[in-house]
Amino acid sequence: MGQCYGKTVPGAGSHRQQNTTTIIDTSAGDGDGSRTPLPSFANGIPSVKNTPARSSSHASPWPSPYPHGVNPSPSPARASTPKRFFRRPFPPPSPAKHIRESLAKRLGKAKPKEGPIPEEHGVETDSQSLDKSFGYSKNFGAKYELGKEVGRGHFGHTCSARAKKGDLKDQPVAVKIISKSKMTSAIAIEDVRREVKLLKALSGHKHLIKFHDACEDANNVYIVMELCEGGELLDRILSRGGRYTEEDAKAIVLQILSVAAFCHLQGVVHRDLKPENFLFTSRSEDADMKLIDFGLSDFIRPEERLNDIVGSAYYVAPEVLHRSYSVEADIWSIGVITYILLCGSRPFWARTESGIFRTVLRADPNFDDLPWPSVSPEGKDFVKRLLNKDYRKRMTAAQALTHPWLRDESRPIPLDILIYKLVKSYLHATPFKRAAVKALSKALTDDQLVYLRAQFRLLEPNRDGHVSLDNFKMALARHATDAMRESRVLDIIHTMEPLAYRKMDFEEFCAAATSTYQLEALDGWEDIACAAFEHFESEGNRVISIEELARELNLGPSAYSVLRDWIRNTDGKLSLLGYTKFLHGVTLRSSLPRPR
């Protein structure tokens, strides 16, 4: 339900409506016949039923890369990515979400006024009983003069317009018009309300579409935004033959990471990052980009995991398909975009949506074929660290801005909510675990310290070089918007209460804000672990029983047989293997051998 998606109206130069495939999975039907049918799952692999926009009874609009009469291998894990230039994607998204989940956020446990909520089996709501009054301004015609249509999608169309009065008088704007007649369910109404709330709450970033106004009348909702006349990023990729040079790609990726870092700090996950959702402000080659289309976006608390499957097939992260994800899913999508920018091919490709999902879950991107041999090692490492299937090992947007491929000492680095989550875990850890991560932080290289120094500076340490809870609190407050308050990001400060009675210097901050999982993704992890273990041996390692080690890891007696291998027989202390396993943490499922 964002600014624009769907088929382009001929002659329209900007604000193209997105032609998107959205993967939607909800447990309850919403009764809206215009929505994309839900995917079904077999053996854990999602498959998509036929949609009105793309039925399997018709020939695929995608030309096959295989010779006539030759079918692709049924293997889901392809050895390489098919050499296909990026082409126009899929049908428009349906921003449907689970009805009970969405309405609970807005209404709590109170019964909604607009009538009965559809049950799990998908009973359709009588659209006549729905309250379609949003409380927006009702004088749209007096304030704006509509121009030509510039895009159309399933749930509305976008027009250029001119403001007739007020602060925007005589300025061109874009107006997204959503018909109330198509709001046939409570969830459809909630989608529109949430999109406007997100656009209004997320304010002040250079690369985020500017929201101006929201109006309504008896027939439509009107969302007024800035007009971007430079076209989509997708168009520019295609105009360059499908790929960018490394230097030009960097300029694009920097803008994407900057706005993603801003959204994530505010507690907003976009969930549909792709080239079609970035518009250029003008036709100039060096024009700024703006992120649009928050129809699938949502507020998310720092420790929250979402489980509804939404997004666009080629850009969807593995954990989304596994129904447990957070802002890291956006980072995966940025990795896909960067891969496309650098080589002109998709990292995951198949002839069907279900095939795409299989490759996302099982296959690795191809970095061997042309043009990858000519891409810098830093560029390849950058993409690989975004496309790690383990979301815990991916860089955050703020971290990616400090990666050697993009690093610029003069460029400010945004505050990262990840350090709050890591410091919180450190403060609640046992003394033995804190000693282990302190040793790990002493083995960090200069590359890893660049990010940590930048984050420590953003906390504005006291004159004695220490930070306290107040520093963390004030740093968040300086970046707060209405979105941060809506997503309750500030609540994480309450979980860091132990820091109210003590201070932390830079050395301890490095220990607290270091992620073992992210270090494990590095090529030099073994060297880092060995160096860290040497520090641990001299400063923190001690005799520990199997029972105590199990308590440290919250494991029961059934794990003793595994933990026994972590402790040296000679002195009863952790071995190198035990140290690295202890840092990583285990669960019964991952640590115990499977029965034969």
Disulfide bonds with the S-S distance in Angstrom:
none
